[in-house]
Amino acid sequence: MLRSKVVGCGSYLPEKVLTNADLAKLVDTSDEWIVERSGIRERRIAAEGEFTSHLAIKASRAALGRAGLEPNDVDMIVLATATPDETFPATATTVQAGLGMTKGAAFDVQAVCSGFVYALSVADSMIRAGNSKRALVIGAETFSRILDWKDRGTCVLFGDGAGALVLEADASGKGDANDRGLLATRLHSDGTKHDLLYVDGGPSSTRTTGHLRMEGREVFKHAVTNLAGVVREVLDDANLTIDKIDWLVPHQANKRILDGTARKLGLDPAKVIVTVDRHGNTSAASVPLALDVAVSDGRVKTGDLLLLEAMGGGFTWGACLLRW
């Protein structure tokens, strides 16, 4: 049974820390107001001249270092981002060049906050089909560049960062849920919910970058329902139950969404990896960032069963079951 096994992970956060107190000087808000509604206390902001590709390259180097690999040991890069360096080429190709990788394929996946789960599914499918032996899967964002810093309902929620995993083809498994690697993935979208979370610009429509716009209450309601549903689907695909999960690694959108999803699933909150308080919502970067934190601090161990899930604008949502 050919599976995609994780052999390395890494992350990178910009140096600049923007606290709630800092934001209170920019818009009508307070630390108490932000923490109560989101659980966020600080987030990182990319420096002037620091692009999404720069963050992605640093996270990728960390992941490759953990795996004991060189860039040319990889034959594919799949980069999830909603904030590319340029309209084209794909930011993944800039990362490819920055790493000194001279072979293989590199391309972007755009599914906003669900992007990393989508990218994992794409890379896993390519590996299973025999089109790649080793893939670098990245989530990287500079959401600070598309925020309206006068809109306190959105500018307090988001931050910048990047995370990466190295996947490797592995045929040593027995084809059951005890195998290491990706066991199952499920993806969904619903384009009718466009107006609840979107950016009001683009090269074809307004010829501008635009700013993020969100109906927070509606997004919250759909997020808890959709995430709980896709988690159950991916568990069913692997013939597993929620009590078998060692760690839930969710998209770090909002602490209330994390808590609501855990309650709906009947999952012990102690099994939920939470980094939203320190990172804010880093969109496609949030799942690999949270995973790298939990791996680095020793919580995630070899053989642990992880459930990764995310929902983003579009709406898009998905989940991935992974044996570490």
N, C-alpha and C positions, 0 to 999 in steps of 0.2 A: 504494500500500500504506500504510494508516494504521497508524502505530506510536506508542507512548508514548516520547517522548524526554525525557531528564533535562536540565533547564535550570538547576538549582540544587541545592545540598546544604548542610546545616549541622548543627551539633551543639551540645550543651550538657552540661557536667558540673558537679555541685555543687562548692562550694568545699572542703568538708571532705574531707581525705585520711585514710583509715584504712590504716595500714601493717600488715605482718605482725607487727612488734614490738608494735604497739598491741593486736593480737588476742591475742598471747601473754600479755597481762595480764588477759584476760577468760576464756580457755579454755586447756586443756592442749594447747598447740601451740607451734610455733617457726617462724621464718622458713625454716629448712632443710626442715622437714617440709612446709610449704605449697608452697614452690617446687618441691620434688622431685615432688610429686603433681599439681601443677596449673600451674606456671609463673607463678603470680600473686605479685606483690610488694606491690601496693597496690590500693585501690579507692576510689571516691568514695561518700559517704553524704549523702543529702539532709538539709538542716537541719530543725529543728522548724518546722512550719508551711509547709514547702516540699513541694508536692504533685506528683504525676505531671503534672498539667496545666501547672504552672509550668515544669517542665523542657521539656515539649513546646512550649510557647509560645516559649521562648527559642531552641530549636533551629529552630523554624519561621520565626521572624523572621530568623535567620541564613541559612536556605535561600532565603527570599524575597528577602533583600538580595543574595545572590549572583546570583539570577536577574534582578535589577532589576525586581521586581514588587511590587505592593501586595496586601494580603490580598484585596481584592475583585476582583482579577484571577483569583482561583482560584474554581472553582465546586464543589469537593468536597474534603472532608477524610476520609481513612481513617487511623485511629489504631490501631496494634497495641499492646496492653498487657494484662498479666495482673494489674496492680496499679492499677485505676482509682481515681479520687478517691472515688467513691461507687458503690453498687450500681446506681443510675441517677440521673440521666440519663447517657448516654454521655459519657465524658471528652472525646471529640472535640467535643461541643457547647460544653463549657467553654472549650476551646481556640479554637473559632470565635468565641465572645464575647470572649475575651481578646485576640484579634487584631483585633477590630473588623470582622469579616467578616459581612456582613448578607444574603448570598444563598447559594444552593446547598444542599448536603446535607453532614452530618457524622455519622459513626458509627464505632463501635469494632469491631475484629476481635480475637478471642481465640484464639490458637493457641500461647500461651506463647512459648518461645524462637524458634519458627518464625514468629511473628506477623508480622514485617516482610516476609518473603518472601510470606506469604499476602496481606498488605495490598497489596503491589506487584501481585500477580496479580489481585486484585479491582479495583484502580484501572485496571490495564491493560485488563482486560475491559470496564470501563465506558467507557473512552476509545475502544476499538475499536468498541464498539456505538453510539457517537455520543451517549452519555448524559453525557459530560463533555468539556470542552475542555482543562481544566487542573486537575490534582489535587495536593493536598499529602498526601504519604504519610509517616507518622510512626511511629517506634518509641520508646516512652517507658516507663520503669519506675522504681519505688521499691521494689525487692525487699528492701531493708533492713527494710521494715515487716512482712514475712511470714517473717522468719528466726527460728529458735530460737537465740538467742545462747549457749546452753549446748551446742549440738550442733556440735562442731568439724568434723564431716564435711561440713556444709553452710554454716555461717555464714562460713567463710573464703573461700568461692568467689564470692559474689555482691556486686554493687554497683549503684549507681543512675546513671541518665543518660538522654539522649535524642538521637535523630538524625532528620533529615528530608530528603526529596527532593521537588522539584517536578517533576511530569511534565506534558508538554504534547503535545497531539495534533499529529502531523507526518505529512504525506502526501507528502513529497519523496523518500522512499526508492524503491528499485527492487524491493523484496520479496525481497532476498537477505540473506546474512549480513554483507554490508558496510554495511547500513543502520545508522544510529545509532538507539539506543533499545532497548527490550526485544525480544529476538528469540524467546525461548521461556521458558516456566515449567512446572514440574511440582510437584504437591503430593501428599502421602500422609498417611495416619494409620492407627493401629492401636490401637483402644481397649482391647484385651485387655492392654496393657502398663501400664494405669493405675497399679498399685501400685508400679511402679518409680520413678515421679517424679510427685508430686502435692502438693497442700496439704490438710491434714486439717481443713478447715473450709469453711463457705459458708453463705449466708443460708437456703437450703432444707434443708440437712442438719443442721448444728450451730448455726446462727444466730450463728456467730462467724466471724472472719476466718481463723483457723487458722494453721499454720506449714508451711513447705516440708519435705517428707520425700523422701528419695532413696536408692536402692540404687545407689551409685556404680559398682561393678564391672559390674553388669548394664547400666547406662546406657552406659558406655564401650563395651562389646562391641557393643551394637546401634547406637550412634552411628556408629562407623567403617564398619560394613557398610552401614547405610541411607544415609549421606551419599555414600559412594562410588557406590552404586547409582543414586541420583537424579541425581548429576552426569553419569553416563554416559547416562542417559535424556535429559536436557535437551540434551546435546551431539548425541545421535543425532537429536533433533527438528530441530536446526538444521543437520544434515549436517556437523558439525565434529568434530575430534579434539582431545584434551587438549593437544597441542603448540601449538595455535592460541591458547590462553588466555594473556593477558598477566598477569592477576592473579586469584588466587582470594581472595575476600573472605568468609571463613567466619564463622559464629557463634562468638563467642569464649567457649567453655565451659571449655576445658582445653587447655593446650599439648600434652599427650599425644594428645588427640583430633585436634588440628590436624596433628600430625606423622604420626599413624597414617593419617589420610585421605589426606594427600599421598603417602605411601609406597604405599598401595593403588592410587592413581590413576597412579603413576609420574610425579608432578609435581615439578619442581624446588622445594625448600623456599624458595628465594629469591623465588619468585613468590607466596608466601602472605603476605597482610597479617596481621600479628600485633599486637594491642593488649591481649591478655588480661593481660599482665604489669602494665599500668598501670591497666586498667579493671575487671579481674575479669570475671565473667559478668554482663552487664547485660540478659540475656534478649532481649526483642524490640528493645531499643535497640542491641544489640551490632554487628549488621551495618551499619546506617547510621553508627554512631559510627566503626567501623573504616574505612569507605569515606571519610568526611569527613577523617579523619586522612591517608589516602593521597592524597586530592585536594589537601588543603591543603599537604602537603609536596612536591608536584610529582611524585610517583611515577605517579599515574594521569593520563594525558594524553588529549586528544581523539583518538578513533579506537581506543583500547585496548579489548580484549575482556575483559570481567569475568565471573566466575562467582561468584554469590552463593549460599550454601547455609546451611541451619540445621536443627537438630532440637531438639524440646522435649517437655515432658510431654504425655501423651495416648496413645501417642506421636504427635507430628506431625513431619513433615519435608518439605523442599522445596528447590528450586533455581531460580535464575533466570539466564538468559544475557543480558548487557547490553553493548551497544556504546556506549562513553562518547562 
